[in-house]
Amino acid sequence: MGRLFGTDGARGVAITELTCEIAMLIGRAAALVLTNETDKKPCIFIGKDTRISSDVLEAALCAGICSVGANAVRLGVVPTPAVAYLVRTKGADAGIMISASHNSVEFNGIKLFASTGYKLPDAIEEEIEKLVLDSPKDMPLKSNTDIGRITDYEAAQDDYIDYIASCIDSNLNGTYLALDCANGSSSGTAKKLFEKLGARVDMLSAEPDGTNINDNCGSTHMENLMAYVKEHGCDAGLAFDGDADRCLAVDENGCLIDGDKLIAIAANAMKNNGKLKNNTAVVTVMSNLGFFHFAKREGIETAATKVGDRYVLEEMLAKGYNIGGEQSGHIIFLDHATTGDGQLSGAKIIEILVNSGKKMSEVASIMESFPQLMLNVRIKPEHRNVWRDDDKVKAVMNLYEEKLGEDGRILVRESGTEPLIRVMVEGKDADLMEEACRNITAAIEEFVQK
């Protein structure tokens, strides 16, 4: 049985790969597995992004949910974190978000949330997966008056906006922001939220038509926002991805502020305010070396996990930490949210900017990013993991780790989604970085070609 769920839900080309039939079966299985302990008629919330395929998959999910006797409540177009928040606060038994996040329009995905607002653990996803792929006939259908109903939660956007606004202690009066909504979920919420907080806002890519989500805009295409902020004299810019669980920023000079720097800014402010739990920020092994230098200088502990926001969250929950995230801008403020929330992150950063009395470039200067160089080596299944034990590969890596010293770092890892080994080198010496990256890559290529 091939896996249905990856590291962030089920995802594929909508309709042809992630089919209506699969969506309906996921709806049935999720309703049965996630609501089996409720003593009332189960209720599942469903949110979606702005893709043309989201309406179709929503209809299929609703059909599946109702066919096994659960009620489906449509939230409409909302950010992924809105689903997580509303599920845990409004008494739903589970939540579903239809989105392929930062991917282009032909893709779509289905993310599942428990009643707690957290994404599902592997064991529960596997239980749902087995029903969908192995034994769909084991899902008994209801009939007559036992089938579920489909209703709409009209106030979903407004209730979510009100909550995020309540998480910000200061008003943002006097700030001039540009917001890039990726023609996605935040198109209906970001302007209302930031104006409610007191900011003056200009909107970019906030006119979704079903086909333009993430199309040369949003947090994966920052060029338009960077130019706009500089040209129009904004204090800062914020960019979200298609489902608004990520945020990247731009300073007043049009320079990018990535997720590592945003986590550094937030963690340092939390430390200074006595709110950084266990004095620790959680990042991944791919976070920039500059982050670890910043943390050491400021006396902040770091915990580094595997790549993926689910691993960041697991570490935070296990150790009692309250901020963590990834370079991509997926940041979790665990005191307020159970998943990454781009608009919460953006509002927190702008609040820090306002309270500092400084320019955004000065606030972001707290961390210096080290240059990074990455090359990929394609491998066959039989080469997975065994390359690590090759004497020449180890010798070349050890040589350059010694040469780079504390001002550089080498990270070689296998991709979780592609048959690739990724060779990443960071450092201050560009020539040495390139030499290290190419020679390590050559050693691995020589091994896999044996």
Solvent accessible surface area in square Angstrom, and as a share of the most:
residue,aa,sasa,rsa
1,M,126,0.56
2,G,58,0.56
3,R,133,0.49
4,L,28,0.14
5,F,3,0.01
6,G,39,0.38
7,T,79,0.46
8,D,33,0.17
9,G,8,0.08
10,A,2,0.01
11,R,84,0.31
12,G,9,0.08
13,V,43,0.25
14,A,12,0.09
15,I,75,0.38
16,T,105,0.61
17,E,102,0.46
18,L,6,0.03
19,T,30,0.18
20,C,43,0.26
21,E,112,0.50
22,I,41,0.21
23,A,0,0.00
24,M,58,0.26
25,L,34,0.17
26,I,0,0.00
27,G,0,0.00
28,R,38,0.14
29,A,0,0.00
30,A,0,0.00
31,A,2,0.02
32,L,53,0.27
33,V,15,0.08
34,L,32,0.16
35,T,11,0.07
36,N,106,0.54
37,E,164,0.74
38,T,40,0.23
39,D,149,0.77
40,K,113,0.48
41,K,86,0.37
42,P,25,0.15
43,C,28,0.16
44,I,0,0.00
45,F,12,0.05
46,I,0,0.00
47,G,0,0.00
48,K,26,0.11
49,D,1,0.01
50,T,20,0.11
51,R,4,0.02
52,I,117,0.59
53,S,10,0.06
54,S,1,0.00
55,D,82,0.43
56,V,69,0.40
57,L,0,0.00
58,E,13,0.06
59,A,65,0.50
60,A,13,0.10
61,L,0,0.00
62,C,3,0.02
63,A,47,0.36
64,G,0,0.00
65,I,0,0.00
66,C,13,0.08
67,S,24,0.16
68,V,9,0.05
69,G,7,0.07
70,A,1,0.01
71,N,36,0.18
72,A,0,0.00
73,V,19,0.11
74,R,83,0.30
75,L,9,0.05
76,G,24,0.23
77,V,45,0.26
78,V,0,0.00
79,P,0,0.00
80,T,0,0.00
81,P,4,0.02
82,A,0,0.00
83,V,0,0.00
84,A,2,0.01
85,Y,31,0.12
86,L,0,0.00
87,V,1,0.01
88,R,82,0.30
89,T,60,0.35
90,K,95,0.40
91,G,52,0.50
92,A,5,0.04
93,D,20,0.10
94,A,0,0.00
95,G,0,0.00
96,I,1,0.00
97,M,0,0.00
98,I,0,0.00
99,S,0,0.00
100,A,0,0.00
101,S,4,0.03
102,H,56,0.25
103,N,41,0.21
104,S,52,0.34
105,V,42,0.24
106,E,84,0.37
107,F,66,0.27
108,N,0,0.00
109,G,1,0.01
110,I,0,0.00
111,K,3,0.01
112,L,7,0.03
113,F,0,0.00
114,A,26,0.20
115,S,54,0.35
116,T,77,0.45
117,G,0,0.00
118,Y,60,0.23
119,K,39,0.17
120,L,5,0.03
121,P,79,0.49
122,D,73,0.38
123,A,70,0.55
124,I,53,0.27
125,E,10,0.05
126,E,69,0.31
127,E,81,0.36
128,I,0,0.00
129,E,3,0.01
130,K,112,0.47
131,L,34,0.17
132,V,5,0.03
133,L,73,0.37
134,D,87,0.45
135,S,32,0.21
136,P,49,0.31
137,K,195,0.83
138,D,94,0.49
139,M,7,0.03
140,P,91,0.57
141,L,104,0.52
142,K,98,0.42
143,S,77,0.50
144,N,129,0.66
145,T,123,0.71
146,D,82,0.43
147,I,83,0.42
148,G,8,0.08
149,R,179,0.65
150,I,81,0.41
151,T,71,0.41
152,D,72,0.37
153,Y,39,0.15
154,E,157,0.71
155,A,43,0.33
156,A,1,0.00
157,Q,45,0.20
158,D,73,0.38
159,D,41,0.21
160,Y,1,0.00
161,I,7,0.03
162,D,71,0.37
163,Y,49,0.18
164,I,2,0.01
165,A,13,0.10
166,S,80,0.51
167,C,8,0.05
168,I,14,0.07
169,D,119,0.62
170,S,32,0.21
171,N,89,0.45
172,L,0,0.00
173,N,95,0.49
174,G,79,0.76
175,T,13,0.07
176,Y,25,0.10
177,L,0,0.00
178,A,0,0.00
179,L,0,0.00
180,D,1,0.00
181,C,0,0.00
182,A,0,0.00
183,N,13,0.07
184,G,0,0.00
185,S,0,0.00
186,S,0,0.00
187,S,22,0.14
188,G,27,0.26
189,T,0,0.00
190,A,0,0.00
191,K,89,0.38
192,K,107,0.46
193,L,1,0.00
194,F,0,0.00
195,E,79,0.35
196,K,116,0.49
197,L,15,0.07
198,G,28,0.27
199,A,7,0.06
200,R,151,0.55
201,V,13,0.08
202,D,34,0.18
203,M,56,0.25
204,L,24,0.12
205,S,36,0.23
206,A,25,0.19
207,E,145,0.65
208,P,53,0.33
209,D,100,0.52
210,G,13,0.12
211,T,75,0.44
212,N,32,0.16
213,I,4,0.02
214,N,10,0.05
215,D,84,0.43
216,N,100,0.51
217,C,2,0.01
218,G,0,0.00
219,S,9,0.06
220,T,60,0.35
221,H,66,0.30
222,M,14,0.06
223,E,117,0.53
224,N,84,0.43
225,L,0,0.00
226,M,58,0.26
227,A,61,0.47
228,Y,52,0.20
229,V,0,0.00
230,K,137,0.58
231,E,136,0.61
232,H,80,0.36
233,G,55,0.52
234,C,1,0.01
235,D,53,0.28
236,A,0,0.00
237,G,0,0.00
238,L,0,0.00
239,A,0,0.00
240,F,0,0.00
241,D,1,0.00
242,G,0,0.00
243,D,0,0.00
244,A,0,0.00
245,D,3,0.01
246,R,46,0.17
247,C,0,0.00
248,L,15,0.08
249,A,0,0.00
250,V,0,0.00
251,D,9,0.04
252,E,37,0.17
253,N,76,0.39
254,G,9,0.09
255,C,70,0.42
256,L,78,0.39
257,I,3,0.01
258,D,27,0.14
259,G,0,0.00
260,D,0,0.00
261,K,38,0.16
262,L,0,0.00
263,I,0,0.00
264,A,0,0.00
265,I,5,0.03
266,A,1,0.01
267,A,0,0.00
268,N,23,0.12
269,A,18,0.14
270,M,26,0.11
271,K,73,0.31
272,N,109,0.56
273,N,101,0.52
274,G,70,0.68
275,K,115,0.49
276,L,16,0.08
277,K,103,0.44
278,N,93,0.48
279,N,50,0.26
280,T,7,0.04
281,A,0,0.00
282,V,0,0.00
283,V,0,0.00
284,T,4,0.02
285,V,46,0.27
286,M,34,0.15
287,S,0,0.00
288,N,6,0.03
289,L,19,0.10
290,G,2,0.02
291,F,0,0.00
292,F,46,0.19
293,H,69,0.31
294,F,2,0.01
295,A,1,0.01
296,K,166,0.70
297,R,146,0.53
298,E,54,0.24
299,G,41,0.40
300,I,7,0.04
301,E,104,0.47
302,T,51,0.29
303,A,16,0.13
304,A,55,0.43
305,T,17,0.10
306,K,130,0.55
307,V,56,0.32
308,G,14,0.13
309,D,20,0.11
310,R,33,0.12
311,Y,57,0.22
312,V,0,0.00
313,L,19,0.09
314,E,93,0.42
315,E,40,0.18
316,M,0,0.00
317,L,88,0.44
318,A,78,0.61
319,K,108,0.46
320,G,38,0.36
321,Y,31,0.12
322,N,2,0.01
323,I,0,0.00
324,G,0,0.00
325,G,1,0.01
326,E,21,0.09
327,Q,55,0.24
328,S,37,0.24
329,G,0,0.00
330,H,7,0.03
331,I,2,0.01
332,I,2,0.01
333,F,11,0.04
334,L,35,0.18
335,D,73,0.38
336,H,48,0.22
337,A,11,0.09
338,T,12,0.07
339,T,3,0.02
340,G,0,0.00
341,D,3,0.02
342,G,0,0.00
343,Q,0,0.00
344,L,1,0.00
345,S,1,0.00
346,G,0,0.00
347,A,0,0.00
348,K,29,0.12
349,I,1,0.01
350,I,0,0.00
351,E,17,0.08
352,I,36,0.18
353,L,9,0.05
354,V,47,0.27
355,N,99,0.51
356,S,45,0.29
357,G,73,0.70
358,K,114,0.48
359,K,128,0.54
360,M,2,0.01
361,S,31,0.20
362,E,88,0.39
363,V,16,0.09
364,A,6,0.04
365,S,82,0.53
366,I,32,0.16
367,M,2,0.01
368,E,114,0.51
369,S,47,0.30
370,F,10,0.04
371,P,77,0.48
372,Q,70,0.31
373,L,57,0.28
374,M,78,0.35
375,L,49,0.24
376,N,70,0.36
377,V,4,0.02
378,R,162,0.59
379,I,9,0.04
380,K,123,0.52
381,P,111,0.70
382,E,114,0.51
383,H,25,0.11
384,R,86,0.31
385,N,89,0.46
386,V,72,0.41
387,W,5,0.02
388,R,105,0.39
389,D,105,0.54
390,D,20,0.10
391,D,111,0.57
392,K,102,0.43
393,V,1,0.01
394,K,91,0.38
395,A,59,0.45
396,V,25,0.14
397,M,38,0.17
398,N,91,0.47
399,L,86,0.43
400,Y,8,0.03
401,E,78,0.35
402,E,145,0.65
403,K,103,0.44
404,L,14,0.07
405,G,41,0.40
406,E,141,0.63
407,D,70,0.36
408,G,10,0.10
409,R,51,0.19
410,I,17,0.08
411,L,33,0.16
412,V,14,0.08
413,R,55,0.20
414,E,28,0.12
415,S,5,0.03
416,G,79,0.76
417,T,119,0.69
418,E,74,0.33
419,P,59,0.37
420,L,15,0.07
421,I,0,0.00
422,R,41,0.15
423,V,0,0.00
424,M,2,0.01
425,V,0,0.00
426,E,0,0.00
427,G,0,0.00
428,K,117,0.49
429,D,75,0.39
430,A,72,0.56
431,D,115,0.60
432,L,33,0.17
433,M,7,0.03
434,E,76,0.34
435,E,73,0.33
436,A,0,0.00
437,C,0,0.00
438,R,130,0.48
439,N,65,0.33
440,I,1,0.00
441,T,10,0.06
442,A,52,0.41
443,A,3,0.03
444,I,0,0.00
445,E,66,0.30
446,E,83,0.37
447,F,36,0.15
448,V,17,0.10
449,Q,141,0.63
450,K,166,0.70
